[in-house]
Amino acid sequence: MKAVILAGGFGTRLSESTHLIPKPMVEIGGKPILWHIMKSYAAHGIKEFIVCCGYKGYVIKEWFANYYLHNSDVTFDLKNNQMQVHNSDSEDWKVTLVDTGLHTMTGSRIKKVKDFIQNEPFCLTYGDGVSDINISNVIKQHFQQNKLITVTAYKPQGKFGALEISDSGVVNSFQEKPKGDNTWINAGYFVCQPEVLNYIEEGDNIIFEREPLEKLAEDNEMYAYRHHGFWKPMDILRDNIELNKLWDEGNAPWKQW
């Protein structure tokens, strides 16, 4: 099974870094978050990837083009223009990088890699979030439920302290960052049947999270895998700092390898 990763957006909310590189290439512990996501999939036996590139996609291409060299001990004989690789700690992955357009929306990016999916079930996720989700279990439940698509559902923690205030203005209770409003949200980590692509129309403006997913739900073809563990998107600089802190302290929940 292949994993399709959406990695083409502008990442404007993380502009401190994304004015130079695409958001999936922003680093956690010296490696792009894209690498962390791929390592999570590889830990569950999925080692073939289709990356939907867009904004500054050449950065992703150049990084993978030099991946083997960067993870090897090497001797350069400059006089004879020769290179000798002594050993390598590279990955046994097959990575297809596809330019899906600069301004293309998520659904259209998925549609543009249809030929690489090759009419097979596939995993799908976003290139800017990490999780300790058990991908093998998601895949297993997907096939047990016999739906066209499985989405990982997650209840996020609130971002701000919650106050309970009386009519007179007295604060009756305070709770720092309580659980969210009891709403399950889309955390990515989809498993899809190839028929999902039929729900995506041609063109560059199809947002996957709008008409395609809405129609799949309406047709009773969507199953939710409820994830109660760790999940965190990297939307802003503070998220990147928090993820790096977890990694540096050896407490990265998403590290399953």
Secondary structure, 3 states (H helix, E strand, C coil): CEEEEEECCCCHHHHHHHCCCCHHHCEECCEEHHHHHHHHHHCCCCCEEEEEECCCHHHHHHHHHCHHHHCEEEEEECCCCEEEEEEECCCCCEEEEEECCCCCCHHHHHHHCHHHHCCCCEEEEECCEEECCCHHHHHHHHHHHCCCEEEEEECCECCCCEEEECCCCCEEEEECCCECCCCCEECCCEEECHHHHHHCCCCCCCCCCCHHHHHHHHCCCEEEEEECCCEEECCCHHHHHHHHHHHHCCCCCCCCC
